[in-house]
Every structure is written in C-alpha cells, then in structure tokens.
Amino acid sequence: MAGAAAILGLVWGRPAIHRGVRVAPPVSISPASILANGWDTAILTIDAPAPAGRPVVSIVENPHSAVIGEIERIDNRWRAEVRAAVMPGRVRLRIEIPGFRPASAELTAMPATADTFADGTPDFLRLDDEGDRQSFRRWFTWLAEAQYFQSPGNRPGEIDDCAALIRYAYREALRAHESGWAEAAGVPVVPAFAAIGKYQYPYTPLGAALFRVRAGPYRPSDLAGGAFAQFADAETLWRRNTYPLGRDLRRALPGDLLFFRHETGRMPFHSMIYLGESQLRRDGNRYVIYHTGPGEGAGEIRRLTLEELVSYPRREWRPAVANPGFLGVYRWNILRKAAENEDAGHE
C-alpha cells in the first residue's frame, strides 16, 4: 500500500501528459498593467521543470505595445522582463517550450498622457535614453546630408523647401530601417547606425501625425483633435516642435536647427540643420545644410561650412547675435532633458 502511494506521488508530481505533449506550464505576469511610456516594465514568470528547454516568448496581439527582454533561469523558473513601448492596448503573449503545449499571458498597456515640459510634446515621444538620442542625431543628419549628394532627379519629390528637408529627415530617422526602406526613402545605402529602441514611426498613438501644430500642452484629446499633423512649415517647427538653446553656436549639437526670420518675402521663416562634422566625407569641417526653397527655379540643397556661413556675404544670413533676423539655435522637443540649462521658451 505504501509502495502504491509512492508511485501515485511520483505521477502526481509530474506535469500532465496528453498524447506525448505535456500541458502548458503555469505562467504569470506582474503587474497586470503597465504604462505605455516606453520604459515601464512587468515580469513574466514561467514555471517549468529543470530539463525543459528555454522558452520562446512572442507577442501575438498588439506587437508594437511591448518588447520582450532576455529570458533568464532563476531557481526553478524562467523570467523575462516585458518593457512597454508607446502604443496602448491589450498585449497578449505566447510562450512556447519544446514538449509542452503553448501557454499564454496578457497584460494591458495603459495610455501615457504626461507632458513634463508642457511644450505640447507628449513624453511618450521623447527619447529618454541617451543611446536613442544619439541614434536619432546620426540618422537625422545623415539623411539630410545624403540628399545633398543625391542628384535632384533621385531625391524624394517632397523635398522642395527648407522645412520639407527637415520633415523628411526627421520622419525617416524615426522609422525602422528594414529591408526595402532605403529605396522608399530615396537613399543609396543603409548606414550601420543603431536603431532607435523606444519606438519606430508610425507606431505611436499619433500615427503619421508627427508634428505639433497647435499651441498648448499635450492633452489626451490631442490624439484626434488636429493638434498634430504630418505637415509643418518652418515657423511651426520653430514654435511648436523645438526649444531654444540661445544664440551661441557653440551650444549646437549635430541635429540641432538654426532659425531665421526675415520680414520680406512670402516665406519669412527659414531653417538650417546643423550637421557638425560630415558623416559622408570626413574632412574635419563643421557644416550646416538647408534647402533654398523655390525662387527663380525649384531651389537647391546647399551645404556650407560653419566658417562660410558666419562670413556669408549677405549679413541677414549670418548666425550672429548682431543679426536681428537670426532667431537662434534650437533643439527638438523629443530630445529635451530636464538637466539642461535652457531658456524658458519661445518668444
């Protein structure tokens, strides 16, 4: 009788087997909801016996709402960190281990609504990680400069003025640079830059609407209220999507913008991209790049060294404190950091 009880105990202690495949292992996830802000996390725990292989965890519903971290064995359990992306919604996970039926787990990514700087840009768009900020700068400046070296006939047709060049480089910098992207983006090669990890355009709650076009801090109603758009002219980029660093060019980092305002002409606001050193042709010079916009013809993309710009023949284009038309050096809101010593805001 005692022997029968021991055998029963061994059978009871093993995972149930159905037609040679054991039932799904117990899984849990905690907490059950996370904030879709790009960094909030939950822990997935998988109870599986020691001989079992490493689990494969995939997102089968709402894949742009979370990222699965490395799976680690701790005691008798497997654990994985599930990091929020920026798309809210239900996230369903599938857990597969050889010899077991698949298991599933769910959590909810709650909408993130914070706007730390009350500048109209939601925190879910801000690149909090320094690696992401550097990746954005590299992609943004490389994309703009690559178009300078392209023949006009091979450039995307949308690039027809200074703001269009900036919009193009900004949008494409935030994309996933996967197979087929280079041809669609109008670039000849794909550089080996690290990807931005927090999100990829257009997989954010704002979809294709990248640019803030209305004054005021971010509100949840802005998602469908016309506060963001795919198009923004130079003035809107200046007023709604960047913040000032002052008029000292020494504060500029690659990817920052220079803005000018001239009261004459039908397009009074103008913008340039500060490239820093060229990523395509290293020569030790620092550059700015801009599109002249349509004039007598279709306009052109120009690339000047900083020295050439500072001594430009037409003084209204010099980035000098004495030039009233020079608005200053500006940085994208998505790169804004609380630790920076920055001005209060735009005029």
Secondary structure, DSSP 8 states (H G I E B T S, - for coil): -HHHHHHHHHHHHS--EETTEE----EEEESSEEETTTT-EEEEEEE--TTS---EEEEEE-GGGEEEEEEEEETTEEEEEEEE-S--EEEEEEEE-TTB--EEEEEEEE-----TT-SS--GGGS--SHHHHHHHHHHHHHHHHHHHHS-GGGS-TT--SHHHHHHHHHHHHTB---TTHHHHHT-S--------SS--BT-STTTT--EE-SSS---GGGGTTTSEES---HHHHHHHSEEEEES-GGG--TT-EEEEE-SSSS--EEEEEEEEE-SSS--S-EEEEEE--SSSSS--EEEEEHHHHHT-SSGGGS--TT-TTEEEEEEEGGG--TTS---S---
